Amino acid sequence: MKIYTKTGDKGFTSLIGGTRVPKHHIRIESYGTVDELNSYIGLIRDQEITQHDKNMLKEIQDRLFTIGSSLAADPERSKMIIPDLNVEDIELLEQEMDKMNEILPELKHFILPGGSTAISFCHVARCVCRRAERLSVELSTESEVDEKVNIYLNRLSDYLFVLARKIGYEHQIPENEWIPRI
């Protein structure tokens, strides 16, 4: 099987279900941004972090493929069975954040991204996740989007922020507190 098909050479692509749409369509932007996010999650996994965090990030990558499949499907034409995103997936992110916050110092300032490569990758992924959420929310104003997708992306961006703090804490890297000039 060849990777290139030449079917997108004129700026159109197919959704799951066969519908052809322009490559700049909000649905394509939505799942493309989720794919970008997944790549950044891979970069975080490649850093010196705990095995537990690596395992959790692999689980998140799997969920992002589920979300990407959901966003890539034409809700009116696709007959393909797409993996489900479950409420338990959202709850897992919340539970993980609660565990991390138990060991972290109280947050008293805004945090500037940086401190180490791993921390910075978490912040980049957090920003890409927020963009994916904005695009998915926008898509939901014109087409069907599983509500759990938007909730999961919202929680994931929070998770990535807390993970950045945890990685810094574990590596004894001081947080870059934002102290505004007044």
C-alpha positions, 0 to 999 in steps of 0.5 A: 500500500502506498502512503500517497494517494494523490486524492488530496492534491486539489485541496480536498480530503475525505471524512470517514463516511466518504464526504469530501471537504476542503482541507481547511474545513473546521472538522479537518482543523479540529482533528488535525490539531488533535493529531498535533497534540498527540505528537507533543504528548509523544515528546513529553513521553520521551523525556525523563519522567516517571514510568507512571506518567509515561503510561498515563500519557500513552493512555492519553494518546490512545484517547486522542486517537479515539477523539480524532476518529470521532472528529474525522467521521461525518456524523450523518454519513459514517456507518463505521463503528468508532471507539467510544470516549467514556466518562471514566476517561475524563474521571481518570484525568481528574483523579490523576490531577488530584493525586498530583496536587496532593504533593504539589505546593499551593499555587499562588502565582501564575506560572511562566512556561519553562524550566526544563524541556519536559516542562516546556513540552507540557506547556506547548501541549497544553496550548495546543490542547486549548486550541484543539478544544476551541476548534472542537467547540466551534465545530460543535456549533455547526455539526454534531460533536460528542460532548465528552470530546470537549470536556476531555480536551478541557480536562486534558489541558488542565492535566498537562498544566499540573503535570508540568508542575509535578515534573518540576517538583520531582526534578527540584526545578523552581517554578517560573512565577509571574510577578507582574510589574506594577 
